[in-house]
Amino acid sequence: MKKPIAIIAGEPNSISSEIIFKAWNKRKKFTHKPFFIIGNFNLLNLQSKKLKFKIKLSIINNNFNLNNFKKNELLIYDVKYHQKKTFEKISNKSNRYIYQCFDVALKLAKNKKIIGFVNCPISKEALFEKKHQGITEYLSKKTKSLGKEVMLIYNKNISVSPITTHISLSKVSNSIKYSTIIKKIKTIDKFYKKILNRKPNIAVLGLNPHNYSTTNKMDEKIIITKAIKALLKNKIKVFGPVSPDSSFVVAKKFKFDVIVGMYHDQVLTPFKALYNYDAINITLGLPYIRISPDHGVAENIVGKNVANSKSLIESIKFFNNIK
């Protein structure tokens, strides 16, 4: 059987269902792989009518097979959930539903029923509170891969990856470790070679402005430069430390495929300014491929039918690279 892609419906009170329906209507233009939704059938049906999408939904269960995907129907792996209104507020109830959807996806991935999954937007702050930094860390813990996970924000022109993810700036310096830099960049290099069939050029940024530090620690010399030298000995094409303020300016000249920063906003801010919705969030280091659109739940436009589905489309489209 050709394995399908699972799409977790995400936060039910967000733009998730809207971008799913829009992606479904455009599916023939960007993917040849079958996909289905993990979510609540009744709610998705209600939301499709509210948003005026004429899409036929159908329920599947654990026994789905390739024949199910020949019909012109959007298939829903039904997860129990009930809310009275089409769209409500994010709540503990919706959070429990999201966890159930993730559990289904993880079980299907473990049993090799799917090629991987995409999760639609969730509110990390509401869902995880202080339990996990984000979905990347949550999934790595669930799959006993904690410490192996890598966040890669991917675009076909250039991608970025932060060594530290959702932590406060005051904690960044002490969180940058020689071994962590080595491990994460090796994971990125392996992913590019295995999935994208190319050896990437990886730029590694310094932590401080112009790679200069007056502290005794001297992050660039003692930690970052040392890690780069070790990676070069392993025949990984790394460059740096590259000055953070000019990294995106020189990226085209030096043909960087990936820019690795020391903290989240160091690389995400310029990247999003350049590519906006034309990006996806891939978690590397897991036993399966997990992708999500690189944007949030957009509570301010829920139910207005103005959401941009490009990032979800690119998330699904990426699986065309995987055999």
C-alpha positions in Angstrom: 0.0 0.0 0.0 1.1 3.5 -0.8 1.3 5.1 2.6 -0.9 8.2 3.1 -0.1 11.5 4.9 -2.0 12.2 8.1 -3.0 15.7 8.9 -3.8 16.5 12.5 -6.7 19.0 12.5 -5.0 21.2 15.2 -6.8 23.7 17.4 -10.5 23.4 16.5 -11.0 27.1 17.3 -8.5 28.5 14.8 -7.9 28.8 11.1 -6.9 25.1 10.9 -10.1 23.8 9.3 -10.2 26.6 6.8 -6.6 26.0 5.5 -7.4 22.2 5.4 -10.4 22.8 3.1 -8.5 25.2 0.9 -5.6 22.8 0.6 -8.0 20.0 -0.2 -9.6 22.0 -3.1 -6.1 22.6 -4.6 -4.6 19.1 -3.9 -4.4 18.0 -7.5 -2.1 20.9 -8.3 0.6 20.2 -5.7 0.6 16.5 -4.5 0.2 13.0 -5.8 0.1 11.5 -2.4 -3.1 10.7 -0.6 -3.8 12.4 2.7 -6.5 12.3 5.4 -7.5 14.3 8.5 -7.2 13.3 12.1 -10.0 15.2 13.9 -13.7 15.3 14.8 -15.9 14.5 11.8 -19.0 16.4 13.0 -17.1 19.6 13.9 -15.2 19.6 10.6 -18.4 19.0 8.7 -20.1 21.9 10.6 -17.1 24.2 9.9 -17.0 23.4 6.2 -20.6 24.5 5.9 -20.0 27.6 8.0 -17.1 28.5 5.7 -19.2 27.6 2.6 -16.9 24.8 1.3 -18.7 22.2 -0.7 -16.6 19.2 0.3 -17.9 15.7 1.0 -16.4 14.2 4.2 -16.2 10.5 5.0 -15.1 8.6 8.1 -12.3 6.1 8.2 -10.8 4.0 11.0 -7.7 1.9 11.7 -8.6 -0.5 8.9 -8.2 2.1 6.1 -6.5 1.0 2.8 -5.6 2.4 -0.5 -9.1 1.8 -1.9 -10.5 4.4 0.5 -8.5 7.1 -1.2 -9.9 6.6 -4.7 -13.1 8.4 -3.9 -13.4 12.2 -4.3 -13.9 12.6 -0.5 -11.9 14.1 2.3 -11.4 11.3 4.7 -11.6 11.9 8.4 -10.2 9.7 11.1 -12.8 10.5 13.7 -11.7 11.6 17.2 -14.4 12.1 19.8 -15.0 15.8 20.6 -18.1 18.0 21.1 -18.6 21.7 21.1 -21.9 23.5 20.6 -20.8 26.4 18.4 -18.9 26.2 15.2 -16.0 28.2 16.7 -15.5 28.8 20.4 -12.5 29.9 22.5 -9.4 27.9 23.1 -10.0 25.8 26.3 -8.8 22.9 28.3 -11.5 20.9 26.5 -10.0 21.7 23.1 -6.5 21.0 24.5 -7.5 17.5 25.5 -8.9 16.9 22.0 -5.6 18.0 20.4 -3.6 15.6 22.6 -6.0 12.8 21.5 -5.3 13.7 17.9 -1.6 13.6 18.4 -1.9 10.2 20.1 -3.7 8.8 17.1 -1.0 10.1 14.7 1.8 8.8 16.9 0.2 5.3 17.0 -0.3 5.3 13.2 3.3 6.4 12.7 4.6 3.7 15.1 2.6 1.1 13.2 3.9 2.4 9.9 0.4 3.1 8.6 1.4 6.6 7.4 4.4 8.1 5.7 4.4 10.9 8.4 2.1 13.6 9.6 1.4 17.3 9.4 -0.1 19.1 12.4 -2.1 22.1 11.8 -1.7 25.2 14.1 -2.1 24.9 17.8 -1.6 27.5 20.6 1.6 26.2 22.3 1.1 28.5 25.2 -2.4 27.2 25.9 -1.7 23.5 25.1 1.7 23.0 26.9 1.7 25.8 29.5 5.1 25.2 31.1 5.3 21.4 30.4 7.1 21.6 27.1 8.9 24.4 25.1 6.9 23.5 22.0 5.7 20.7 19.7 9.3 19.8 18.7 10.2 19.0 22.4 6.8 17.4 23.1 7.1 14.9 20.2 10.7 14.1 21.0 9.7 13.2 24.6 6.8 11.1 23.4 9.0 9.1 21.1 11.9 8.9 23.5 14.0 11.0 21.2 14.6 13.9 23.7 17.9 15.6 22.9 17.9 14.4 19.3 15.3 16.7 18.0 16.1 19.6 15.6 13.8 22.4 14.5 14.3 23.1 10.8 12.3 25.9 9.2 12.5 24.9 5.6 12.3 26.8 2.3 13.6 25.4 -1.0 16.0 28.4 -1.3 17.3 28.4 2.3 16.4 27.0 5.6 17.2 28.0 9.2 17.6 26.1 12.5 18.1 27.5 16.0 20.3 25.6 18.4 18.1 26.7 21.3 14.4 27.0 20.7 11.7 28.6 22.9 13.7 29.8 25.9 14.3 33.3 27.2 17.3 35.2 26.0 18.8 35.3 29.4 19.2 31.5 29.3 20.6 31.2 25.8 24.3 31.6 26.5 24.5 28.9 29.2 22.4 26.6 27.0 24.8 26.6 24.1 26.9 23.4 24.3 29.7 22.1 22.1 28.1 18.7 21.9 24.6 20.1 21.1 25.9 22.1 18.1 27.7 18.9 16.8 24.7 16.7 17.3 22.2 19.0 15.7 24.3 19.9 12.6 25.0 16.2 12.0 21.3 15.6 12.1 20.6 18.4 9.6 23.4 17.1 7.3 22.0 13.6 7.4 18.5 14.8 6.6 19.6 16.8 3.6 21.6 13.9 2.2 18.9 11.2 2.8 15.7 13.1 2.0 16.8 15.8 -0.4 19.7 13.9 -1.9 22.2 16.7 -1.6 25.1 17.7 0.6 24.2 21.0 2.2 26.3 24.1 2.8 25.6 25.0 6.5 26.4 28.4 7.9 26.9 28.6 11.7 26.3 31.9 13.3 28.1 33.3 16.3 26.1 34.4 19.4 27.3 37.9 19.9 27.2 41.0 17.6 30.1 40.7 15.1 31.1 37.4 16.9 32.9 39.4 19.6 32.6 38.8 23.3 34.4 40.5 26.2 33.4 37.8 28.7 35.7 35.0 29.9 33.4 32.4 28.3 34.0 33.7 24.8 31.3 31.6 23.2 32.5 31.9 19.6 36.1 30.8 20.2 35.7 28.2 22.9 32.4 26.6 21.9 31.2 27.5 18.4 34.6 27.6 16.5 35.6 24.4 18.2 32.4 22.7 17.1 32.9 23.9 13.5 36.4 22.5 13.4 35.1 19.1 14.6 32.4 19.1 12.0 34.8 19.9 9.2 36.9 16.9 10.3 33.7 14.8 9.8 33.5 16.2 6.2 30.4 18.2 6.9 30.4 21.5 4.9 30.1 24.1 7.6 31.1 27.8 7.5 31.6 30.1 10.4 31.2 31.5 12.8 29.3 33.8 10.4 28.4 37.3 11.8 24.7 37.2 12.5 24.0 40.6 11.1 25.3 39.9 7.6 24.4 36.2 7.3 21.4 36.6 5.1 23.2 39.2 3.0 26.0 36.8 2.1 23.9 33.6 1.9 23.4 33.7 -1.8 27.1 34.5 -2.5 28.3 31.5 -0.5 25.3 29.3 -1.5 24.2 28.5 2.0 21.5 25.8 2.2 21.0 26.2 6.0 21.8 29.0 8.5 22.1 27.6 12.0 21.6 30.3 14.7 22.2 30.1 18.4 18.6 31.2 19.4 15.1 31.3 17.9 14.7 34.9 16.8 18.2 35.2 15.6 17.3 33.2 12.5 13.5 33.2 12.5 13.0 37.0 12.3 15.0 37.6 9.1 13.7 34.3 7.6 10.0 35.2 8.1 10.6 38.7 6.8 11.9 37.2 3.6 9.6 34.2 3.1 6.4 34.8 5.2 4.0 31.8 4.5 6.4 30.1 2.1 8.0 28.0 4.8 7.3 24.9 6.8 8.5 23.6 10.2 10.1 20.2 10.1 11.1 18.3 13.2 14.3 16.2 12.5 15.6 13.4 14.8 12.2 11.7 15.2 11.5 8.1 13.9 9.1 9.7 11.3 8.6 12.9 9.4 6.6 15.6 11.2 5.8 18.9 9.6 3.7 21.9 10.5 2.8 25.2 8.8 5.1 27.9 10.0 2.4 30.1 11.6 0.0 30.2 14.5 -3.7 29.8 15.1 -4.6 33.4 14.0 -7.5 33.9 16.4 -8.2 37.3 15.0 -9.4 35.9 11.6 -11.1 32.7 12.7 -14.2 32.0 10.6 -13.6 34.9 8.2 -12.4 32.7 5.3 -9.4 34.9 4.6 -6.6 32.6 5.9 -3.6 31.8 3.7 -3.2 28.0 3.1 0.2 28.3 1.4 2.3 27.0 4.4 0.0 24.0 4.8 0.1 23.2 1.1 3.9 23.4 1.2 3.9 21.1 4.3 1.9 18.4 2.3 3.9 19.1 -0.8 7.2 18.3 0.9 6.2 14.7 1.2 6.5 14.4 -2.6 10.3 14.2 -1.8 9.8 11.0 0.2 9.5 7.6 -1.4 
